[in-house]
């Protein structure tokens, strides 16, 4: 093929690895297609304040990539799906959702100790309000501090004794080849509910047009869709949309695709973490977005909006 498919990606090591995973999968379907990865630095990469909430949330990790799509500098963008807003702007669409990596969180320490066993006043680093409040629910004596930077930077803060522990997504550690190098505990997803779409990748494209104007390329990318992952992430994102969560709302939600049903479980915290609301439902139809909306409506009826609004 004479065309070149341009894949936009953040320039971080992890983002480039994720873009390479997508490039390899597309190349397996279209071996003659030239594919280029285009690194694009986003606002979230440039601004390194301790808290994402202070600078506009995770949406800052996608703004420049979407602009590049609009200006036709790239043909598709690869994101960690949890960085996407629950509802995309009408100019964009999800072209494919590949198979999800392990969605759980990992506790990284020097000795592999559990959250509950960390000493009183132990310093634990995370930039996520969800992780902070879940950790404090398990061990209220912890001193939780803000943490940003790439994975190596975060791991170094444990290795040099600056922090007693950090919490990171298992998916990122595995993709970077770091999981086997760390003392870690995989956190139970029922007790420590992950962020929506954690571990999943999103391939984003312009709405209303074939990628590169090619049905063959469009089909090759569509073939990357993984049905269980599509259903799970659709449910999780629909839940976020239904409760009008922002990208900094302290909320965990995990859908699970089973042989005979789709189940979804969520926890929502107040802004200060002092109150929480939990619920779970399942449905045999496996219609992800409908199930997420149903759980959202049920939690709203139980006071989710009041919790979010601080009432």
RAURWO-V360271 format. One record per residue. PSI is psi in whole degrees, -180 to 180 (none if undefined). D_LAST is the distance of its C-alpha to the last C-alpha in Angstrom with 1 decimal. Layout:
psi/d_last
PSI/D_LAST
PSI/D_LAST
This chain:
psi/d_last
142/58.8
-14/59.1
159/55.4
127/53.0
124/49.4
119/47.2
119/44.2
140/41.5
149/39.8
156/38.1
0/40.9
158/39.5
-45/41.7
-44/39.2
-41/38.6
-39/42.4
-43/43.0
-40/40.5
-37/42.3
-37/45.6
-43/44.5
-43/43.8
-45/47.1
-39/49.1
-41/47.6
-42/48.5
-31/51.9
-31/52.7
-31/52.4
77/54.1
-21/56.4
-1/58.2
129/55.1
130/54.7
128/51.1
136/49.9
126/46.7
105/45.4
134/43.2
119/40.7
128/38.7
169/35.1
-37/32.7
-27/31.0
-29/34.4
-33/35.3
118/32.2
40/31.9
156/29.0
-34/27.3
127/24.0
-33/23.9
-31/20.4
-21/22.2
9/24.8
1/23.1
-173/22.8
-16/25.3
-22/26.3
-13/28.6
-4/30.8
-14/31.7
-50/32.0
-32/35.7
-41/36.7
-35/35.5
-41/37.3
-36/40.4
-47/40.2
-37/40.0
4/42.9
28/44.9
-25/45.4
163/44.3
-33/44.4
159/41.6
142/38.9
125/38.0
156/34.4
121/32.5
-28/30.5
-13/27.3
-14/27.6
147/27.6
156/24.7
-30/23.8
120/25.5
153/28.7
151/29.8
-17/32.4
-12/35.2
164/34.9
159/35.1
112/35.2
-30/39.0
152/38.9
99/36.9
173/39.4
138/39.2
143/36.3
172/37.0
121/35.5
-3/31.7
166/30.9
157/30.0
139/32.6
120/32.5
124/35.3
175/37.0
-25/40.5
6/41.3
19/39.2
157/37.2
165/34.0
-46/30.5
-28/30.6
-6/33.9
142/33.1
159/33.9
129/31.5
7/30.2
138/31.6
123/30.6
131/29.2
133/28.7
147/26.4
1/24.8
122/22.3
-36/18.7
-52/19.2
-40/22.5
-51/21.2
-34/18.5
-41/21.0
-43/23.7
-27/21.8
-34/21.0
-39/24.7
92/25.9
-9/23.5
-4/26.4
152/26.6
103/26.5
125/25.0
152/26.3
145/26.0
122/28.9
-180/30.3
170/33.9
173/36.1
-43/36.7
-42/39.8
-43/38.1
-43/35.4
-36/37.9
-34/40.1
-24/37.4
-44/37.7
-34/41.4
5/42.0
4/39.8
-35/37.2
149/34.5
-28/34.8
158/33.1
161/31.4
125/29.7
159/31.2
134/31.5
-37/34.7
-47/35.6
-42/36.1
-41/38.0
-44/40.3
-30/41.0
-6/41.9
23/44.1
-15/42.2
-43/40.9
-14/44.3
-7/44.6
152/41.5
112/40.8
160/37.7
124/35.8
123/34.5
134/30.9
124/30.5
-14/28.4
-33/26.9
-36/25.7
80/25.1
129/24.0
170/25.3
154/23.8
131/24.4
16/28.1
135/29.0
-10/32.8
149/33.4
151/35.2
131/34.8
113/37.8
142/36.6
172/39.1
142/39.3
151/38.5
14/41.5
145/44.3
146/46.1
125/45.9
17/49.0
22/50.1
121/51.5
-32/51.0
-44/52.5
-43/49.9
-45/47.1
-40/48.4
-36/48.8
-41/45.1
-32/43.9
-13/45.9
-11/43.6
136/40.8
111/40.1
-48/39.0
-41/36.9
-40/35.1
-46/34.6
-46/33.0
-51/30.8
-32/29.5
-41/29.1
-45/26.8
-43/24.7
-35/24.5
-36/23.8
-47/20.9
-44/19.4
-38/20.2
-31/18.7
3/15.2
44/15.8
146/15.8
177/17.4
-4/20.2
8/18.2
133/15.3
86/15.7
139/17.0
139/20.3
132/22.2
122/25.8
148/28.0
121/31.4
115/34.5
173/36.7
-39/40.1
1/38.8
168/35.1
127/32.2
150/29.4
139/25.9
140/23.4
154/20.0
139/17.4
133/14.1
154/12.4
166/9.2
-30/10.6
0/11.9
3/13.2
-20/12.2
152/10.8
162/12.6
131/13.6
152/17.3
163/19.6
148/23.1
168/25.5
164/29.1
137/31.4
-13/35.2
-21/35.4
24/34.1
98/32.6
-56/30.1
-38/28.0
-39/27.8
-41/26.7
-42/23.9
-39/22.6
-44/22.9
-41/20.9
-45/18.2
-39/18.1
-40/18.1
-32/15.1
-40/13.1
-21/14.3
5/13.0
16/9.3
-40/10.0
-42/8.5
-38/4.9
-46/6.1
-36/7.8
-5/5.7
21/3.8
none/0.0
